[in-house]
Amino acid sequence: MFTLTSAAAKQIHEAAAASGTQDMALRVAARQESDGSIEYGMGFDDSGENDMKLLLEGVSVLIAEQHRELLDDTVLDFVELKPGEFNFIFMDATLAESAPSPAPSTGCGSGGCGGCSSKGTTH
């Protein structure tokens, strides 16, 4: 199951408040590239008919049916990748449990929630 950390939830709430999208859910998506890496994306959106709806750490999360398999066992976190540089990252849940800090290659790079995407190979 897709999860998110309390740090990610806090940043998502702050981004929603700053952008006036508090009434919208966070849509999370993923697609596998031809080289095997996974590209992740997220942004605020309204729910669709076939969306899986989750409430995680106080954040309403939407996942479309075609993205569920790639997002299964994925954790969304918000971490400091370098001093002063905070970003969202997507990690495999099994790696997240054992890793002291995530690999920068999985970083989102946005620092916010609007239209974020990243490539990673940890899932």
C-alpha positions, 0 to 999 in steps of 0.5 A: 500500500502507498504511504507517506511520512509525517514530514511529507504530510506536513509539507503537503498541508503547507503547500495546500494552504499556500496555494489555496488548494486545501479542499483538494486531494493529492493525486499521486502517479507513476509510470515505468520508463523504457529503461526500467526506471519509474517516474513519479508525479503528484499534484492537487486534484479532484477525485475521479470515479475509479480513483483509490482514495486514501486518508494518510496522515491527514492528507487525502490521497488519490491514485488512479487505477492504472498507477496502483501497481507501481505505487504499491509499497511506495513511501512518499517522504520530504527530506533534506537531500543536501544542506538547505535543500529539501525535496519530496522523494519516493522510495520503496517501502522495504528500502525506507525501513532499512535506509538511514537516508534516501538516495538523492536519485529518487528525489522529486526536485520540486520542494512543493506539490504542484506537478512534481515528478521524479525518476527513481529506480528504487521501486 
